[in-house]
Amino acid sequence: MPLMARAEASRRDGFSFWRIVVWLMLLLAAYGCLQYLLHAQQVWRTLHPLPASNAEDITQLQKMLAWDVVYFVASFALVVICAGAILRQAWARVSLQVASVLLAVGWGLVGGVLLYAHWREFSQAVALTNAQDALDQASQMALAHMRRSFLMALGIKVACIPVLLWLAWWLGQPQTRAQFRKLR
């Protein structure tokens, strides 16, 4: 009988677009965890056999490893927050609001501006190289692929900014707040 009451309560909430956004965030954050973990393992395997005399390379690899750990922890925290929001825990609503704003501003806006700046530098370097000596067909195809990748990444960041800000706003609405429950 308790299962029936719970199923009926969840049915009357109806369709909510915010839940789809949270599920997508959870899946992308989990994928990010996997990526950062695998990259950290590769860096660790590369770092382990290096001789101590190779201090500059060791320092660079340790910095990369530290960033991988920080990104892994942040991605894992986002997975936990999204899971809490999916389970409609009250603590997760406020946490997800903060995370959404931080992602919109940090990952989307600042990351997009930095990506665009790097793209401009890269484009200028390619133009200078191409002006000096024409690139072969394979290099031109590789550059076209990189250009598409940059544009797609920039487009995704630009598209995600309003979605993340909308999610933060929507989670603060009274009808959404009412769907979350406190721990018992």
NORLINTA-V147775 format. One line per field, one symbol per residue. ss: DSSP state (H for helix, E for strand, - for the rest). A space follows every 50 residues. Layout:
# NORLINTA-V147775
ss->???
This chain:
# NORLINTA-V147775
ss->-HHHHHHHHHH-----HHHHHHHHHHHHHHHHHHHHHHHHHHHHHHHH-- ----HHHHHHHHHHHHHHHHHHHHHHHHHHHHHHHH--EHHHHHHHHHHH HHHHHHHHHHHHHHHHHHHHHHHHHHHHHHHH----HHHHHHHHHHHHHH HHHHHHHHHHHHHHHHHHHHH--HHHH---E---
